[in-house]
Amino acid sequence: MNILQYWFKALVKGLVLAGLILSVDLAFADDIKIGLRANRGVEKGLEKWQPTVDYLNSQLPEHNFVLVPYEGIKDLNAAAGRGEFDFVLTNPSSYTEMEMAFGATRILTLLNMRQNIPLNCFGSVIFTRSDQANIHDIKDLKGKDFMAVSEGGFGGWRVAWGELKTQYGIDPYKDFSSLSFSGGDQEKIVFSVRDGLVDAGVVRTDMLERMAAEGEIDLNTFRVLGERKTEGFPFKHSTKLYPEWPLAIFPNVTDKLAKDVASVLMDIKPEDNAAIKGKYAGWNVSLNYQSVHELLKELKVGPYEGFGLVSISEAIRQHWQWVLSTFVASSLAFISLFSAYWSIRRRKKLEDKIKHMASHDTLTDIPNRTLLMDRLNQAIDRSRRNQTRVGVLFLDLNNFKPINDCMGHLVGDQILKKLAERMVSCLRKTDTVARFGGDEFVIVIADVNDISEITNVAEIVDTLLVKPISVENEEVVLGASIGIALYPYDAETAEGLIDIADEAMYVAKKKSKTSLVDDTEIHFNDARLNTVCD
């Protein structure tokens, strides 16, 4: 009887375990992944499009739709090649590449909502500062500095590139003095043109109007180049218009699922939460994207890279004698020049290293006093031109010396490196953190429009500095005393700003002596603030 009970219990446990495994498999078997081109960053991409995915889940509960955002187009295309998602929402250029490479098929076209106007097309706007005396038309861009969003960007680059090439005969890779990319940040392009960092730039249509409506820019600051007028399209644009972003499926998606998703999305109304969060009016039956194919073919990019070119093997076959003679001559030239080139290259690397060492702290590899003063003077000059402000934060670490003396200088050096890395990670590229000496650091915040920008940085730095640091299996907690000076209110020179910020730091340091070790005191020198913030 005991043996029968034993085997019966074992059988029951086995059936329960098998049922649990089966239920888990079923729970995850129907994940439907939607790849997303998060052109304004993963966080904003999720904020904008997750409500739409939630809406799909509520209407099709038998499936579990999952949003998978990718900030970079290359990463998105690579994931598509690995079959990591079933649907994709991306720009027309990226979709066209997936269509030809992976068999993607569009099922819907986004109907964007801009200034309460539903639009199913967009383009590019090419612009400069309105006070640029030598740039009045697109043809004037030759020899100028130009910024676009990314080499794979559609409205933020490729559409404008096509316009420059076909309508004005401009090769941006040869005819511009410099061509830079913002890494996907379209607002950075607008600010760079406004601040005179580049002569001109391009963003997708409606970006200028959107930033103006949000109070970030004044439209009168800019001049649109090659402006067009298209009936029914309310935004400034310099190019022809192309269909909006498509929602596409991959070959593994069944016709029924594709139809169900299309039907649900086409029922979304402008007043629905998904549409409000996504800033769109709804979805339309897919438009024709042949114009996108033609553009990419003209530019010879994406699936049309090398289009119309003769292959290397064919060229060699037709002109083998010329190729052979060229190869021999080139080889001889290469051999004779190689030693000279290598010598120059090594010397150049050594010179670059010496220059870097002269301007950077040897321990933390952040700017030293010399580079700090240079960048602070540049920030002041730019602030004077643009009528903005410059913030200077003088930081002195609390309790560093006792820790350094107790645990040793090697541990102290590790702490300084980690704190420097933390401060660098929270600043913009236009800002600077430098080691002033010992356990003192100076942060320069450039192009300040509002004092709150400085306090925000100080609070972020505060948060980072009081986080524990793990060294040699122990956790160390430090704070800092922070003094703040503001150009032009406190001083109008780099030396004056640092001196006043240093004095303000000592006020904060004096106050922090009655505080805990991990308190960070922040003192504003600006008399108008008359505030000490804990």
Secondary structure per residue as TSV (DSSP state, phi and psi in degrees):
chain	resnum	aa	ss	phi	psi
A	1	M	-	360.0	-40.4
A	2	N	H	-64.1	-38.1
A	3	I	H	-66.2	-42.2
A	4	L	H	-62.6	-42.9
A	5	Q	H	-62.3	-39.9
A	6	Y	H	-60.3	-49.2
A	7	W	H	-69.1	-33.8
A	8	F	H	-65.5	-44.1
A	9	K	H	-63.5	-39.9
A	10	A	H	-63.3	-39.5
A	11	L	H	-65.0	-43.2
A	12	V	H	-62.4	-44.5
A	13	K	H	-61.4	-40.0
A	14	G	H	-63.9	-42.1
A	15	L	H	-66.2	-39.0
A	16	V	H	-65.0	-44.0
A	17	L	H	-62.6	-42.5
A	18	A	H	-63.4	-38.3
A	19	G	H	-65.7	-39.8
A	20	L	H	-63.7	-44.8
A	21	I	H	-61.8	-42.4
A	22	L	H	-64.7	-39.9
A	23	S	H	-67.3	-37.7
A	24	V	H	-64.2	-44.6
A	25	D	H	-59.1	-43.5
A	26	L	H	-66.5	-35.0
A	27	A	H	-65.7	-31.5
A	28	F	H	-107.0	-1.1
A	29	A	H	-72.2	-23.7
A	30	D	T	-111.5	29.9
A	31	D	E	-66.9	123.7
A	32	I	E	-108.3	110.8
A	33	K	E	-94.8	135.8
A	34	I	E	-116.5	110.2
A	35	G	E	-74.3	141.3
A	36	L	E	-131.5	132.8
A	37	R	E	-82.7	99.7
A	38	A	-	-88.0	79.5
A	39	N	T	-70.9	-15.0
A	40	R	T	-112.1	21.0
A	41	G	-	104.9	152.3
A	42	V	H	-61.5	-43.6
A	43	E	H	-61.9	-46.9
A	44	K	H	-68.7	-32.9
A	45	G	H	-62.3	-44.1
A	46	L	H	-65.6	-41.5
A	47	E	H	-61.2	-37.4
A	48	K	H	-79.3	-40.8
A	49	W	H	-108.1	-13.7
A	50	Q	H	-61.4	-38.0
A	51	P	H	-59.0	-33.4
A	52	T	H	-67.4	-40.7
A	53	V	H	-66.5	-39.0
A	54	D	H	-61.1	-37.6
A	55	Y	H	-64.3	-42.3
A	56	L	H	-59.8	-43.6
A	57	N	H	-64.2	-35.0
A	58	S	H	-72.4	-30.6
A	59	Q	H	-90.3	-24.0
A	60	L	-	-126.4	68.9
A	61	P	T	-65.8	-15.3
A	62	E	T	-73.7	-9.3
A	63	H	S	-118.9	160.9
A	64	N	E	-122.3	99.3
A	65	F	E	-83.5	133.0
A	66	V	E	-126.1	129.1
A	67	L	E	-88.8	128.5
A	68	V	E	-122.8	97.1
A	69	P	E	-85.3	144.5
A	70	Y	E	-131.3	125.4
A	71	E	S	-75.8	-36.1
A	72	G	S	-97.1	139.9
A	73	I	H	-64.5	-39.4
A	74	K	H	-61.7	-41.5
A	75	D	H	-65.0	-41.1
A	76	L	H	-62.4	-47.0
A	77	N	H	-64.8	-38.8
A	78	A	H	-64.3	-41.3
A	79	A	H	-64.8	-37.0
A	80	A	H	-62.8	-39.9
A	81	G	H	-64.2	-28.8
A	82	R	T	-87.4	-0.2
A	83	G	T	69.8	36.4
A	84	E	-	-85.0	-6.5
A	85	F	-	-147.3	165.6
A	86	D	S	-102.5	-35.9
A	87	F	E	-117.4	161.7
A	88	V	E	-147.0	137.9
A	89	L	E	-119.5	112.0
A	90	T	-	-151.8	177.8
A	91	N	-	-74.4	162.7
A	92	P	H	-58.5	-37.6
A	93	S	H	-65.2	-47.5
A	94	S	H	-63.0	-41.5
A	95	Y	H	-60.4	-44.0
A	96	T	H	-59.7	-39.1
A	97	E	H	-63.7	-43.3
A	98	M	H	-67.8	-32.9
A	99	E	H	-60.4	-45.6
A	100	M	H	-81.8	-31.3
A	101	A	H	-88.1	-37.1
A	102	F	H	-124.9	5.9
A	103	G	-	76.0	24.2
A	104	A	-	-65.9	148.0
A	105	T	E	-132.0	125.0
A	106	R	E	-74.1	142.3
A	107	I	E	-120.5	-24.7
A	108	L	E	-143.8	158.4
A	109	T	E	-121.1	134.5
A	110	L	E	-65.9	137.6
A	111	L	E	-107.7	94.7
A	112	N	E	-69.6	154.1
A	113	M	E	-115.9	113.3
A	114	R	E	-130.0	119.7
A	115	Q	T	53.0	43.5
A	116	N	T	61.1	22.9
A	117	I	E	-118.6	120.2
A	118	P	E	-75.0	130.6
A	119	L	E	-134.9	137.5
A	120	N	S	-113.1	18.0
A	121	C	E	-147.1	162.2
A	122	F	E	-159.7	173.5
A	123	G	-	-154.1	-147.6
A	124	S	E	-123.9	151.7
A	125	V	E	-122.8	123.4
A	126	I	E	-100.9	130.7
A	127	F	E	-148.0	162.2
A	128	T	E	-141.3	-179.4
A	129	R	E	-72.3	144.6
A	130	S	T	-67.4	-19.0
A	131	D	T	-97.7	12.3
A	132	Q	-	-71.6	109.3
A	133	A	T	-73.8	-22.9
A	134	N	T	-110.4	13.0
A	135	I	-	-130.1	106.0
A	136	H	S	-121.1	-17.1
A	137	D	S	-146.4	167.1
A	138	I	G	-60.4	-35.4
A	139	K	G	-63.1	-20.0
A	140	D	G	-77.5	-3.4
A	141	L	G	-77.5	-14.0
A	142	K	T	-58.5	132.3
A	143	G	T	80.4	9.4
A	144	K	S	-108.2	165.1
A	145	D	E	-85.6	131.2
A	146	F	E	-133.8	143.2
A	147	M	E	-127.7	136.8
A	148	A	E	-129.5	177.6
A	149	V	S	-78.3	-50.2
A	150	S	-	-170.1	160.6
A	151	E	T	-66.7	-23.4
A	152	G	T	-97.1	-1.7
A	153	G	-	-66.9	145.3
A	154	F	I	-95.0	-75.5
A	155	G	I	-64.7	-27.8
A	156	G	I	-88.5	4.0
A	157	W	I	-162.3	-63.1
A	158	R	I	-63.1	-36.3
A	159	V	H	-62.7	-45.2
A	160	A	H	-66.0	-39.7
A	161	W	H	-57.7	-44.0
A	162	G	H	-61.3	-39.5
A	163	E	H	-65.3	-46.0
A	164	L	H	-59.2	-41.4
A	165	K	H	-74.7	-49.3
A	166	T	H	-82.1	-33.5
A	167	Q	H	-97.0	-24.3
A	168	Y	H	-126.2	-2.5
A	169	G	-	64.8	29.0
A	170	I	-	-101.4	126.6
A	171	D	-	-99.2	103.3
A	172	P	H	-61.2	-26.6
A	173	Y	H	-77.5	-12.1
A	174	K	H	-119.4	-36.2
A	175	D	H	-91.0	-15.7
A	176	F	S	-85.6	149.0
A	177	S	S	-63.7	-39.8
A	178	S	E	-153.5	146.8
A	179	L	E	-126.9	115.5
A	180	S	E	-122.0	161.5
A	181	F	E	-126.1	144.2
A	182	S	-	-86.9	-1.1
A	183	G	T	76.4	26.0
A	184	G	T	99.3	-7.7
A	185	D	-	-93.3	103.1
A	186	Q	H	-73.8	-32.8
A	187	E	H	-63.1	-33.8
A	188	K	H	-60.5	-37.0
A	189	I	H	-63.3	-46.4
A	190	V	H	-61.3	-45.7
A	191	F	H	-66.7	-35.9
A	192	S	H	-65.6	-39.4
A	193	V	H	-68.1	-44.5
A	194	R	H	-60.6	-40.4
A	195	D	T	-86.7	3.9
A	196	G	T	76.0	16.5
A	197	L	S	-75.5	-28.6
A	198	V	S	-135.0	161.0
A	199	D	S	-77.7	-35.3
A	200	A	E	-155.9	167.3
A	201	G	E	-158.4	179.1
A	202	V	E	-139.6	138.7
A	203	V	E	-136.0	170.0
A	204	R	E	-72.8	155.2
A	205	T	T	-56.9	147.7
A	206	D	T	82.9	-8.8
A	207	M	H	-66.3	-44.0
A	208	L	H	-62.9	-45.5
A	209	E	H	-65.9	-37.2
A	210	R	H	-64.2	-45.3
A	211	M	H	-67.1	-34.2
A	212	A	H	-67.1	-41.5
A	213	A	H	-64.1	-30.4
A	214	E	T	-86.3	1.9
A	215	G	T	78.8	13.9
A	216	E	S	-82.4	-28.3
A	217	I	-	-141.6	167.0
A	218	D	-	-110.2	120.5
A	219	L	G	-58.7	-28.5
A	220	N	G	-67.5	-12.5
A	221	T	G	-72.6	-17.9
A	222	F	E	-118.2	154.4
A	223	R	E	-121.1	122.7
A	224	V	E	-80.5	132.6
A	225	L	E	-100.3	137.4
A	226	G	S	61.7	36.8
A	227	E	-	-62.5	135.0
A	228	R	-	-110.1	162.9
A	229	K	-	-123.9	121.3
A	230	T	-	-123.5	125.1
A	231	E	T	-58.2	130.7
A	232	G	T	84.4	-4.3
A	233	F	-	-110.8	114.8
A	234	P	-	-87.1	-7.4
A	235	F	S	-102.4	154.0
A	236	K	-	-63.0	135.8
A	237	H	-	-153.4	152.4
A	238	S	S	-114.8	-0.6
A	239	T	S	-134.4	173.2
A	240	K	-	-68.1	164.6
A	241	L	-	-102.9	149.5
A	242	Y	E	-127.2	158.4
A	243	P	E	-62.0	147.8
A	244	E	-	-66.9	-179.4
A	245	W	-	-58.1	135.5
A	246	P	E	-97.3	154.0
A	247	L	E	-100.2	124.1
A	248	A	E	-125.1	158.3
A	249	I	E	-116.4	161.2
A	250	F	-	-106.1	164.2
A	251	P	T	-57.0	-23.1
A	252	N	T	-76.0	-11.5
A	253	V	S	-81.3	131.3
A	254	T	-	-73.1	156.0
A	255	D	H	-60.2	-38.4
A	256	K	H	-64.0	-45.7
A	257	L	H	-63.9	-41.9
A	258	A	H	-60.3	-43.4
A	259	K	H	-67.4	-40.2
A	260	D	H	-62.4	-45.4
A	261	V	H	-64.7	-44.6
A	262	A	H	-62.0	-41.9
A	263	S	H	-63.7	-42.7
A	264	V	H	-65.5	-46.0
A	265	L	H	-67.8	-35.5
A	266	M	H	-70.6	-14.0
A	267	D	T	-85.0	-8.9
A	268	I	-	-67.0	132.8
A	269	K	-	-103.6	157.5
A	270	P	T	-56.9	-28.7
A	271	E	T	-84.8	-5.5
A	272	D	S	-70.6	150.6
A	273	N	H	-59.6	-39.1
A	274	A	H	-60.2	-41.6
A	275	A	H	-71.3	-38.6
A	276	I	H	-64.7	-47.4
A	277	K	H	-65.6	-37.8
A	278	G	H	-82.0	-5.6
A	279	K	T	56.4	44.9
A	280	Y	E	-134.3	165.2
A	281	A	E	-93.6	-23.8
A	282	G	E	158.8	-156.3
A	283	W	E	-132.5	142.7
A	284	N	E	-114.2	162.9
A	285	V	E	-56.8	141.1
A	286	S	-	-54.3	135.6
A	287	L	-	-82.1	175.6
A	288	N	-	-85.8	125.1
A	289	Y	-	-104.2	21.3
A	290	Q	H	-62.3	-34.1
A	291	S	H	-62.8	-31.3
A	292	V	H	-68.6	-43.3
A	293	H	H	-57.2	-44.2
A	294	E	H	-64.0	-38.6
A	295	L	H	-64.2	-48.5
A	296	L	H	-63.8	-33.7
A	297	K	H	-66.9	-40.6
A	298	E	H	-64.4	-38.2
A	299	L	H	-84.8	-12.5
A	300	K	T	56.8	50.3
A	301	V	-	-127.0	168.5
A	302	G	G	62.1	-130.4
A	303	P	G	-69.1	-12.7
A	304	Y	G	-106.2	18.0
A	305	E	T	-61.6	126.3
A	306	G	T	82.1	8.9
A	307	F	T	-60.5	129.9
A	308	G	T	82.9	0.5
A	309	L	-	-92.5	147.1
A	310	V	-	-77.5	137.1
A	311	S	-	-67.0	157.0
A	312	I	H	-62.2	-42.9
A	313	S	H	-62.3	-38.8
A	314	E	H	-68.6	-39.4
A	315	A	H	-64.0	-40.8
A	316	I	H	-65.4	-41.1
A	317	R	H	-61.9	-39.7
A	318	Q	H	-78.2	-29.5
A	319	H	S	-130.0	45.0
A	320	W	H	-64.6	-33.9
A	321	Q	H	-66.5	-44.1
A	322	W	H	-65.4	-40.2
A	323	V	H	-62.5	-43.2
A	324	L	H	-63.4	-46.8
A	325	S	H	-64.0	-38.8
A	326	T	H	-64.4	-40.4
A	327	F	H	-62.5	-44.8
A	328	V	H	-62.9	-46.8
A	329	A	H	-63.1	-41.2
A	330	S	H	-65.9	-39.4
A	331	S	H	-62.9	-44.5
A	332	L	H	-63.2	-42.8
A	333	A	H	-64.2	-38.8
A	334	F	H	-63.4	-45.0
A	335	I	H	-62.5	-41.0
A	336	S	H	-72.1	-28.7
A	337	L	H	-95.8	-14.2
A	338	F	H	-61.7	-46.1
A	339	S	H	-63.1	-40.0
A	340	A	H	-65.9	-42.3
A	341	Y	H	-61.7	-44.8
A	342	W	H	-63.5	-38.9
A	343	S	H	-65.0	-44.5
A	344	I	H	-64.4	-40.2
A	345	R	H	-63.5	-44.1
A	346	R	H	-64.8	-39.1
A	347	R	H	-65.9	-40.7
A	348	K	H	-64.0	-42.4
A	349	K	H	-62.5	-39.2
A	350	L	H	-66.1	-41.9
A	351	E	H	-63.3	-42.4
A	352	D	H	-62.5	-40.0
A	353	K	H	-65.3	-40.7
A	354	I	H	-64.7	-43.0
A	355	K	H	-61.1	-42.2
A	356	H	H	-65.0	-43.3
A	357	M	H	-63.6	-33.1
A	358	A	H	-71.4	-22.4
A	359	S	H	-114.0	1.1
A	360	H	B	-129.9	150.3
A	361	D	-	-68.9	130.4
A	362	T	T	-68.3	-26.9
A	363	L	T	-82.7	-53.2
A	364	T	T	-95.3	-13.6
A	365	D	-	62.0	24.7
A	366	I	S	-102.9	165.6
A	367	P	B	-52.1	145.4
A	368	N	-	-96.7	-169.8
A	369	R	H	-59.8	-40.2
A	370	T	H	-60.2	-51.4
A	371	L	H	-68.6	-34.1
A	372	L	H	-57.5	-49.9
A	373	M	H	-63.9	-37.5
A	374	D	H	-63.3	-47.4
A	375	R	H	-69.5	-35.2
A	376	L	H	-65.9	-41.4
A	377	N	H	-63.6	-39.6
A	378	Q	H	-63.0	-43.5
A	379	A	H	-62.7	-40.0
A	380	I	H	-64.8	-44.7
A	381	D	H	-60.1	-44.5
A	382	R	H	-67.1	-38.1
A	383	S	H	-65.0	-38.2
A	384	R	H	-63.8	-39.5
A	385	R	H	-69.9	-40.5
A	386	N	H	-97.0	3.8
A	387	Q	T	58.8	41.1
A	388	T	-	-112.9	-168.6
A	389	R	E	-125.9	165.2
A	390	V	E	-128.8	132.1
A	391	G	E	-105.2	138.9
A	392	V	E	-122.4	122.5
A	393	L	E	-109.3	122.8
A	394	F	E	-105.8	118.6
A	395	L	E	-114.0	135.0
A	396	D	E	-128.1	122.1
A	397	L	E	-67.8	137.4
A	398	N	E	-87.9	136.9
A	399	N	S	68.6	15.5
A	400	F	H	-73.1	-42.5
A	401	K	H	-60.6	-46.3
A	402	P	H	-60.5	-39.7
A	403	I	H	-66.1	-42.2
A	404	N	H	-63.4	-41.7
A	405	D	H	-70.3	-37.3
A	406	C	H	-77.4	-45.8
A	407	M	H	-96.2	-11.3
A	408	G	-	104.7	157.9
A	409	H	H	-69.4	-30.8
A	410	L	H	-62.7	-42.4
A	411	V	H	-65.4	-41.4
A	412	G	H	-59.6	-40.7
A	413	D	H	-63.2	-41.2
A	414	Q	H	-60.5	-41.4
A	415	I	H	-63.4	-45.3
A	416	L	H	-61.6	-40.2
A	417	K	H	-62.1	-47.0
A	418	K	H	-65.7	-39.7
A	419	L	H	-66.5	-38.0
A	420	A	H	-62.8	-43.0
A	421	E	H	-61.7	-41.1
A	422	R	H	-62.6	-44.0
A	423	M	H	-67.0	-41.2
A	424	V	H	-60.9	-38.6
A	425	S	H	-66.2	-21.8
A	426	C	T	-101.3	3.1
A	427	L	S	-104.6	158.0
A	428	R	-	-74.5	164.2
A	429	K	T	-66.0	-25.2
A	430	T	T	-81.2	-9.8
A	431	D	-	-95.4	168.0
A	432	T	E	-138.1	135.8
A	433	V	E	-119.1	130.6
A	434	A	E	-131.8	150.0
A	435	R	E	-87.2	119.4
A	436	F	E	-86.9	-24.6
A	437	G	E	150.7	137.4
A	438	G	T	57.8	-119.4
A	439	D	T	-107.6	28.9
A	440	E	E	-108.5	136.4
A	441	F	E	-130.6	153.4
A	442	V	E	-127.5	132.8
A	443	I	E	-114.9	130.8
A	444	V	E	-108.2	121.5
A	445	I	E	-107.6	110.5
A	446	A	E	-92.7	162.4
A	447	D	E	54.0	50.5
A	448	V	E	-85.5	125.1
A	449	N	S	-100.4	-25.9
A	450	D	S	-141.1	139.9
A	451	I	H	-60.4	-27.7
A	452	S	H	-60.7	-25.3
A	453	E	H	-62.8	-38.6
A	454	I	H	-70.9	-45.0
A	455	T	H	-63.4	-35.0
A	456	N	H	-62.5	-44.4
A	457	V	H	-63.0	-44.0
A	458	A	H	-60.5	-40.9
A	459	E	H	-68.6	-37.5
A	460	I	H	-65.4	-45.4
A	461	V	H	-60.6	-42.3
A	462	D	H	-54.2	-50.2
A	463	T	H	-59.1	-41.3
A	464	L	H	-70.1	-37.3
A	465	L	H	-71.5	-30.1
A	466	V	T	-88.2	-2.3
A	467	K	S	-69.3	141.0
A	468	P	-	-62.0	147.8
A	469	I	E	-117.1	126.4
A	470	S	E	-89.6	118.8
A	471	V	E	-138.5	127.2
A	472	E	T	50.5	49.5
A	473	N	T	63.5	18.4
A	474	E	E	-127.4	154.8
A	475	E	E	-107.1	131.0
A	476	V	E	-116.6	135.8
A	477	V	-	-119.6	124.7
A	478	L	-	-123.7	160.4
A	479	G	E	-125.5	-165.5
A	480	A	E	-152.8	152.4
A	481	S	E	-98.7	128.6
A	482	I	E	-122.3	124.6
A	483	G	E	-109.5	141.7
A	484	I	E	-125.7	133.6
A	485	A	E	-126.5	152.7
A	486	L	E	-130.4	126.2
A	487	Y	E	-84.9	136.6
A	488	P	T	-99.0	9.2
A	489	Y	T	-70.4	-40.0
A	490	D	T	-90.9	-36.5
A	491	A	-	-163.4	161.6
A	492	E	S	-116.5	7.6
A	493	T	S	-125.1	158.9
A	494	A	H	-62.2	-44.7
A	495	E	H	-63.5	-41.0
A	496	G	H	-64.8	-41.6
A	497	L	H	-62.9	-43.3
A	498	I	H	-66.9	-41.1
A	499	D	H	-61.3	-44.0
A	500	I	H	-69.7	-40.0
A	501	A	H	-63.6	-35.3
A	502	D	H	-64.2	-44.0
A	503	E	H	-62.8	-42.0
A	504	A	H	-64.2	-34.5
A	505	M	H	-63.7	-39.9
A	506	Y	H	-66.7	-30.9
A	507	V	H	-63.8	-45.1
A	508	A	H	-65.2	-38.7
A	509	K	H	-63.2	-41.5
A	510	K	H	-63.7	-38.6
A	511	K	H	-70.5	-35.5
A	512	S	H	-73.3	-8.7
A	513	K	T	-64.9	-22.0
A	514	T	T	-96.5	5.8
A	515	S	S	-102.9	174.0
A	516	L	-	-68.6	164.4
A	517	V	T	-61.4	-38.8
A	518	D	T	-93.3	15.8
A	519	D	-	-78.1	144.6
A	520	T	-	-117.9	120.8
A	521	E	E	-98.0	135.4
A	522	I	E	-122.5	123.3
A	523	H	E	-121.7	125.5
A	524	F	E	-93.1	124.6
A	525	N	-	-74.8	-29.3
A	526	D	-	-52.7	118.6
A	527	A	T	-64.4	-26.1
A	528	R	T	-68.5	-25.8
A	529	L	T	-83.5	-43.2
A	530	N	-	47.5	46.6
A	531	T	-	-132.5	142.3
A	532	V	E	-118.7	120.6
A	533	C	E	-105.3	132.3
A	534	D	-	-78.6	360.0
